[in-house]
């Protein structure tokens, strides 16, 4: 018996989480907006974009991130403070691409699915639960 890939449930590089889940500020309704949400709302893949930022290095990543944040109108403080926020956020990026990090980030994006075996197990689990519901819940007369 072989052990399942530990990345099946979370195929994204864990070293990106500190950066992606960091706040860029509050939107007009007072809700905290994360880097992940910002990149997604800009139509970018957050993990792929983060992998590219890591590959650039901190200074270039801060500059690129600043340009991206300047395009994001949902957080009012970004209009005037996007350069400082981008610089601070770039400090949360991992130091450099670790072996497999860019590959994991890009393969998930390229495939469009985290893992086929995980999807198969999820479908089987749903079928099993539905089968149990029909078998146990089928006798509605209370006998």
C-alpha positions, 0 to 999 in steps of 0.5 A: 500500500502506498501513501497518498500524495500529501498535496491532494487536498491542498495542491498549492505551495504552503509557503505562499499562504502567509502572503496570499492571506495577508490583508491589503485593506478594507473595502468600502463595506468594511470587509478585509480584502486579502491578496488572494481576493485582490488578485482573483478580482483582477482576473489573475490566478493568485498562485501563479501570480505569486510564483511569478512574484517570488521568481522576480525577487522582493524589489521587483515583486514589490514594484509589480505588486504596486502596479497591480494594487493601483488597478484595484479600486475596491479598497480606498486606501490603495489609491494613495498608499499602494506603493507602501502596501505593496512593499510591505506585502512583498516582505511576506513572499518566500525568499526564493523559489524552492524546488517544486514550488513553481512546478506545483503552482504552475501544474495546478494552473495548467491542469485546471484541477488539483488531482484526479484521484481526489476528485474520484474519492470525493465522487465516491464518498458522495455516492456512498452517502446518497446510498446510505440515505436511501437505504436508511431513510427509505422506510418513512413509516416509522416501523 
